[in-house]
Amino acid sequence: MTPSGDPTSRSAHVGAWLLGLALVALSVAGVVRWPHPVWAAPIACAVLGFHANHRTRRTGRRGAAVLLGVLTLVLLVGAGALAEVAFGVASTT
């Protein structure tokens, strides 16, 4: 069985995908409501998080899966933090 084949990693993969999707939707809604280039940062972080999440699912080595999982978590937390900063910057201008 591959590292990404166990039920825990499958549920984490789906959870990270849904969280990234929510962050992208929030950022796109922010771009529509308050157009400002600062919204590019959370969108880019979320898209990079999607890519790392996809790579986590496709890797066959446990060490690589752990590192990519940590990278996914960092990118999605960063996207959330940057979305909050973007909201503060864009809504005041």
C-alpha positions in Angstrom: 0.0 0.0 0.0 1.3 3.4 -0.9 1.6 6.1 1.8 -1.3 8.0 0.3 -3.5 5.0 0.2 -4.5 4.9 3.9 -7.8 6.3 5.0 -6.3 9.1 7.1 -4.3 10.6 4.3 -7.3 10.3 2.0 -9.4 12.3 4.4 -6.6 14.8 4.9 -6.3 15.2 1.1 -10.0 15.9 0.7 -10.0 18.3 3.7 -7.0 20.2 2.2 -8.7 20.3 -1.2 -11.9 21.7 0.3 -10.1 24.3 2.5 -8.1 25.4 -0.6 -11.3 25.7 -2.6 -13.0 27.8 0.1 -9.9 30.1 0.3 -9.9 30.6 -3.5 -13.6 31.3 -3.5 -13.2 33.8 -0.7 -10.3 35.5 -2.6 -12.2 35.6 -5.9 -15.2 37.1 -4.2 -12.9 39.7 -2.7 -11.5 40.5 -6.1 -15.0 41.0 -7.4 -16.2 43.1 -4.4 -13.0 45.1 -3.8 -10.8 45.0 -6.9 -7.2 45.3 -5.8 -3.9 43.5 -6.8 -3.3 42.4 -3.2 -5.8 39.5 -3.8 -3.2 37.8 -6.1 -1.1 36.6 -3.1 -3.8 34.4 -1.4 -4.9 33.1 -4.7 -1.4 32.1 -5.6 -0.8 30.5 -2.2 -4.0 28.5 -2.5 -3.1 27.3 -6.0 0.3 26.3 -4.9 -1.3 24.5 -2.0 -3.5 22.6 -4.5 -0.4 21.5 -6.4 1.4 20.4 -3.3 -1.7 18.5 -2.2 -1.9 16.8 -5.5 1.7 15.8 -5.4 1.2 14.4 -1.9 -1.5 12.1 -3.2 0.7 10.9 -6.1 3.9 10.2 -4.2 5.0 6.7 -3.3 7.4 7.5 -0.5 6.4 8.2 3.1 9.0 10.9 3.7 8.0 12.8 0.6 4.4 12.6 1.6 5.1 14.0 5.0 7.1 16.9 3.6 4.5 17.7 0.9 1.7 17.5 3.5 3.5 20.0 5.7 4.1 22.3 2.7 0.4 22.0 1.9 -0.6 23.0 5.4 1.8 26.0 5.4 0.6 27.2 2.0 -3.1 26.9 3.0 -2.5 28.7 6.4 -0.6 31.3 4.5 -3.4 31.7 2.0 -5.9 32.3 4.8 -3.6 34.8 6.5 -3.0 36.6 3.3 -6.7 36.7 2.5 -7.3 38.4 5.9 -4.6 40.9 5.1 -5.9 41.5 1.6 -9.4 42.0 3.0 -8.1 44.7 5.4 -6.1 46.4 2.7 -8.7 46.3 -0.1 -11.7 47.2 2.0 -10.1 50.4 3.3 -9.1 51.8 -0.1 
